[in-house]
Amino acid sequence: MTVLLTLVGAAAMLLAYKLARDEAADFLDGQLRQVALNAGLGLPDADAPPASDQDPEDQIAVTIWKGGVVAHTTLRGLDIARPSKPGFENVVIVGEPWRVYSTDNDTWTVQVAQRDKVRQEFARSAAVGAAAPILIVIPLSWLVVGWALNRMLGRLDTLARDIANRSAVAAAAIPLTGIPVEVAPLVESMNGLIVRLRAAVEAQKRFLSDAAHELRTPLAAMQIQVDNLKINSSGSVGAEFEAGKAALAQGVKRASALVGQLLRLARLDEPVAPLSETVEVGPLLLDCVGDHVVLAEHKGIDLGARMETSATLHGSVEELRVLFANLIDNAVRYTPSGGQVDISLTLRDGRSVVEVLDTGTGLPPGAISRIFDRFYRASPPDVEGTGLGLAIARRIAERNGLVLTVENRPDGAAGVLARVTLPA
């Protein structure tokens, strides 16, 4: 398109040059002739074919005064007033505007005049000469651009049909063969989107599979206990019956907890609502610690909190409560009896930091890279859990502009350090 439009523009420029040159040549030739004819009386006009410059309107009028008396004039029969001052000026002679130039000395006064109509005609001719190429270029450009766009859009039609014929689960990349260079980045971006969508679909499939697997275990245990209750429903209530009821209640509790976490995780995948709440981190953190005091005392764990600074942030109070509660709950659950869990709010490098430090079993090798995966559990088999707590915590941190890290204690002792860094 650039090459074609350049050729059309060059042709229009040559046409404009020719029209302007012809117009200027006619006008200037006429000026040359009239200067020669006005140089003195009795000079004959050279033999020349009739031309536009021979129009009486185009003539240059010369009037010469000597001592205040007209000595020569080309405007016969007109009473021309002697100019009052030398130089250029606009005058009206017999009701018609003229452009004049005058000069004088002690004896002679010379005035050269030209009708203003001549200048208007010259301007009109120049305007027509400039507009004509543009008027010619417009339809030519329309044809050139239309032809080029039709060629490009024709190839885009093929792309559109390919996309329209794809199924919702199509995973293959869109081929770049025959795609215009200008559109190739768009197609490459669409291929990147297909890859991300495919990864999201695979993640959802794994999530559903893992959720079904996790739910199958408590439901199967509950079914076994229900069958046992049916067998032992002879009317007598003994220790075995009570144990079955307790196991059934524990299974219901576990399944309910898992379903609740799944629902919370699904809600956290929704778009983030505008954050309008101002959260006082210290009091919220102390509330979460207080909620786990009973569990810590039951296990014989020393649970303590240290608030060295105050901090506020804009976010969701309920989501932040779940975040801190999950981190504290993990620390208490994975710390054996007689251990210690310390929660602190400190100021580090100008940013408030919440840390949860425990003396538990720590993370096994290779677990750090997967610790935030859904349903991944790095804890010992005898510790009850669903593997969703840290996944929920990380999602909440992302939604509220926080940085969450979980790692083994840096001091070399057994245990885990969970750190939440607040925005500056």
N, C-alpha and C positions, 0 to 999 in steps of 0.2 A: 504494500500500500504506500509506503514512504517513497519508493522508487517511482511508482506510477504518478503519485501526486507531484513529485519533483519535476517529472517530465511535463505534466500539464501546466504547472506553474511557470516553467521555463518558456513554454510556448506562449502563454499569456503575456509574459514579460516582453518577449520579442514583438508580439502584436502591439502592445502598448507603446513600445519604443518606436515602431514604424509610424503609428498614428501621430504621436507627439512630434516626431521628426518632420513628417510631411507638413503638419500644421505650422510648426515653427519656421520651416523653410519658406512656405508661402508668405507668411507674415513678414519675415525679415527681408525677403527679396523685394517686397513692396516698399519697405522702409529704405532700402538701398536706392531704388529707383527714384523715390520722391526726394531723397536728399540730393541726388544728382540734379533733378529737374529744378529744385529750388535754389541751386547754387548761383543762378544768375538768369537774367531774362534772355529769351530767344534761344535757349538750348532745346534742340529737338528731342522728342522721345525716341528711344532706340526701338528698332523693329522687334517687337516681341509679341508672342501670341496672347490673346486675351486671358486674363487670369483674375482670380478673386481679389488680388491686391489692387486691381484697377477700378474697384468699386469706389465711387466718389466719397463714400463715407469713410474709406480708409485713408484718405489723403492727409498729409501733414500740411497744416496751414502756416505760412510764414508771413509775418508782417514786419516791415522795417520803417522806423521813423528816423528822420534826419532833422534835428533842430525842432522837434515837435510836429513835423509835417510828414505824412505818410509818403515814403519814397518807393515802397514796393509792397504788394500784398497779393496773395493768391486767393483771397476771399473777395472776389469782385462784388461790388454792389452792397457790401455790408459796412456799416459804420462801426469800426473796431476802436474801442477805447484804449488809449495809451496806458500801459501798466503803471500802477502806482509804486510798485516795489519790485526789485529783481527776485528771481528764484521761482520755485514751483508754487502753483496755486490752482484752485478750481474756480472757474468762471462760467457764467451763463451768457451765451451769444445767441441772440434771436430766440430765446426760450429753450435753447438746447445746451446741456452741460458739456464743457470742454475741460481738458487738462492742459495747462500752458506752462511754459518755461520762458522767463524773460531775463535779459541782461542789457546793460547800457553803459555808456560813458558820457563824456560831456557833449558829444555830437550825435552819436548813433544810439538807437534803442531797437533791439531785436526781440521779437516774440515768436516762439514756435508753439503751435497748438495742435491738439488732436482730439477728436470727438471721444467722449467717455463711452459711447456705444461700442466703439472698436474694442476697448478693453473688456467690456462685458461679453462680447461675442468670443473674444479669445479665451476668456475664463470658461464660458460654456463649452467651447470646443475641447479645451483641456480636460474638463470634467467628463465629457462624453468619452474622450480618448482613454481616460483612466477607468471609467466604469464599464466600458465595453468588454475589456478582457475579463473582468470579474464576472460579468453576466454570462460570458462564454464558459468560464471555469466552473461555475456552479453546476450546470447540468453534466459537464464532463466529470467533475468530482463525484457527483451523485452516481454516475455510471460506474466509475472506478471503485468507489467505496462499496457500492452494492454488490459488484462482482466479487470483490475480495471477501466481504462478509458472508456472502452466499457460499463461497468455497469453505470458509472456516466453520460456519454454522452447519454446513452439510456434514462435516466430520463430527461436530458436537451432537448431531442427531443420532449418529451411531453410538456415541457414548451414552446418550439419554436412553436409547433402547436397551443397551446392555444393563444399565442400572435398573430400568423398569422391569426387566425380566429376571432380576435376581430375587432369590427367596430371602426370607427374613433370617435364615441361618447360614446364608452364603458366607464363606470365610476367605475365598480366594481374592487376591488383590485385583483391582481394575487394571487391565493392560494399558500401557501407554502408547501402543502402536497406533499410528495415525492421528494422535492427539496433537493439536497445534501447540507450539512451544509456549505461547502465552498462557495456555490453559493447563499446561503440565503441572505447575505448582499446585493448582487447585486439586487435580486428580491425585497427586502425591499426598496432599493433606487428607483427602477422603480415604486413601489407602491406610494412612496412619490412624484415622478414626475407626476404620474397620478392624484394625489390629487391636485397638483399645476396647472396642465393643466385644470382640471375640474373647479378650481376656476377662472382661466383666462378666460375660455369659458363663465362661468356664468357672469363674469364681463363684457365681451364683449356684451353678450346678454342684460344685464341691460343698458349698455352704448347705444346700438342701440335703445332700447326701450325708454330710457330717451331722446335721441336725437330726435327720431321721435315725442315724445310727445311735446318737446320744440319747434320743428319746426311747429307742427300742429297749435299752437296758432297764431303766426304771419301770417301763410298762410291762416288760416280761416278768420282772420281779413281782410287780403288783398282781399280775395274773396268777402267778404261782401261789401267792399268799391268799388270793381269793379262792382258788381251788382247794387249798388246805383248809380254809374256813368252812367251805361247803362239806368237806369230808368230816370235819370235826364238829358239825352243827348238830350234836345229839342232845343239846339242851344243857349240858354241863359246861361250866366255865372254869377252865383250869389254866395252869401256867403256859401250856403250849398254845392255847387259844389267845391268851393275852400277848404272848410273844408274836403271834401272827398278826394281831391287830397293830402292834407297835411297828412291825416291819412294813405293813401295808401303809400306815400313816407316814413312815419315813419315805417310802417310795412316792407317795402323793406329794410330799413336801419337795422332794428332789425334782420331780417332773414339773411341778408348779414353778420352782425357782428357775429351771431351764427355760420354760416357756416365757417367763417374765423377762429373762435376759434376752431371749430372741426378739421379743417385741420391742424392748428398749433399743436393741441394735438396729432393728428395722426403722424405728423412728429417727435414729441418729443419722441414717443414710438420706433422710429428706433434706431439702435445701435449708440453709441456715437462716433463721428469722433475724430481723434487725435486733442488735444487742442494745437494750435500753436500761438494763438493771446495773446498778453500782453495787458490787459485792465486796464486803469487808472480809478479807481472806482469813485473818486471825480468828475471829469468833466462829466462822464457819468451820475452820479446821478443828477448833476445840470441841465443837458439837460432834463432829465425826469421831474424834477420839473418845468422847464420852459414850457414844453409842457402842463402842467395842470394849469398854471397861469390864463388863460382866464376862464376856467371852475370854478376855485375857486373864482375869482372876480365876476362872474355871480351869484354865490350862496352866496356871502358875507362872504367867509371863509378866515381867515388869514392863508396863506400858506407860510411857512418859511423853510430855510435850514441852517444847521450849520455844517461846515466841520472843525473838530478839528485835523484831521490827514490826511495823504495821504496813499493810499493803491493801490496795483497792484495785479493782479492775472492772471493766464493763463486760458482762457476760450473763449467762443463765445460772441463777443460784442453784436450781435443782440439778442441772448437769454437773456443775462443779462439786456439789455434794456427793453425787454418784462417783465422780472421779476420785476424790480423796478417800471416800469410803471403800472403794475397790482396792486402792493401794494399801490402806491400813488393814483391811480384811485379809488380803493376801499375806501381808507380813505376819499377822497374828496366826493365821492357819498354818503357815509353813515353818513357824518357829516352834521348836520342841519345848516341852515343859521345862521351866527354869530359865528360859531364854529372856531376851530383852528386845523391845521395839521402841525406838526413839523417833519422834516426829518433831521437826524443827521448821521455823520460818525465819530466814536470815536474809541479810542484804549482801550481795556478792557482785562486784564489778558494776555497781549502779543498778542492779536488777534484783527484785525479790525472788527468793528461791525457797520452795517447799521440798523437804527431804524426808523420806521414810526409810529408816535404817534398821535392819533386823539382824538377828544372830541365827538365822535358819540354815537350811541345808545348802543354799546357794543354787546357782544355775549350772547345769552340767555343760560340758564342752559342746559347742555347736548350737546351743539353745538360744543365744542372744539374737541371732539373725532371724529366728522364728518366733520369738517370745510374744509378738503382737499378732500372730496369725490366729484366726478364729479356730477354736476347738483344740488348739495346740496346748498340751500340758507338759511342763517340765518338772512337775512336782513328783514326789514319790507316790507309788500306787495307793498307799494307805491313806493319803490325804484327799478328802472329798473335794471335788470341783468340776466345773464344766468347761474350762478353757476359754471362756468368753470375757472374763473380768478385765484383762489387760487390753483386749481388742476394743472393748467399750471405752476404756480409759483413754486410749490413744485417739479414738474418734472424737471424744469430747474435747480433748486437748486441741485437736486440729480445728474444731468448730469455734473454739474460744480464743484462738491465737496464742496457745501455750506450747511449750516445748517439753515433751515427756521423754525421759530416758530411764532405762532399767538395766542394771549391770551388777556384777558381783562387787562386793565391797573392795574399794581400792586399797584398804590398809592390810590386805592379805588374810584377814580373819574370815571365817565362814559366815555367809549371809549375803543379803541382797540390798543394794541401794537404789531406791526409786527417787528420781529427782524431777520436779516440775518447775520450770523457769517461766516466770511471769513476764509479760511485755514490759519494755522499758517505759 
